[in-house]
Amino acid sequence: MKKITTRTVLFSLLLMASAASYIFLNIASWKQDQARLEKETPLEEDLEAEQNKLFLPDVQVLKKLVETGRKLVP
């Protein structure tokens, strides 16, 4: 039997989080596309504002991991 190491667990958690984020973003973009079809065509300024509001969970997790790693390693 193989031993499950911390590295393997963290890597698998990262893969699951990435897949979940990908699925979430695809669903969210589909919903946004449906909402845009119901509205009139928005201006470019409105599109840029919506893109700035987008939250990427896996990117936030990676940022937190990097910050934590920097605090631990002098």
N, C-alpha and C positions, 0 to 999 in steps of 0.2 A: 504494500500500500504506500501511496505517496503521502508525505507530510504536507499539511497545509501551512504555508509560511505567511507571515504578515505581508510580505510583498505580493504574494498571490492574491490574498484577500483584498488588499487595497487596489490592486490592478483590476480585479473583477468588479469591485464596487465602482471604480471609475468607469469601466465599460458599461455597467448597468445605468449609471447616472447619465452618461453620454447618450445612450440609446433612449432613455426616458425623455431627455431634453429634446432630442431629435423628433420623437413622436409628438411631444407637446407642441413644439414649434410648427410642425406640419399641420396639426389640427388648428392651432391659433391662426396661422396664415390662411388656411382654408376658410375659417369663419370671417376673417377680415375681408377676404375676396368676396364672399357672399354679401357682406354688409356694403362693400363698395359698389357692387352691382345694383343694389337697391337705391343707393344715393346717386346724385349727379357726380360727374367726374370731378374729383378734388383738385385743388391747385397744388403745385409742386411744394409750396411752403407747408401745406398740411401734411403731405407725405413725409417730408423731412422731420416734422414734429412727431409724427407717429413712430418713425424709425428710432428716434432718440428715446422714446418711452419703452422700447422693447427690452425685456428682462431675460437674460440668458443664464439659467440656473447653473449649468456646468461650468461656465466661465467664472461665475461668482465663487463656486466651490474651489476652482483652481487658484483664483486670486487669494482666497483665504488660506489655502494650503501653502502657497508661496510665502505669504506674510508670516505664517506660523513657522515655516522652515527657516526664514531669515531671523526670526526671534530666537530660535533654538540654536542655530549655528552662528557663532560670533564672527 
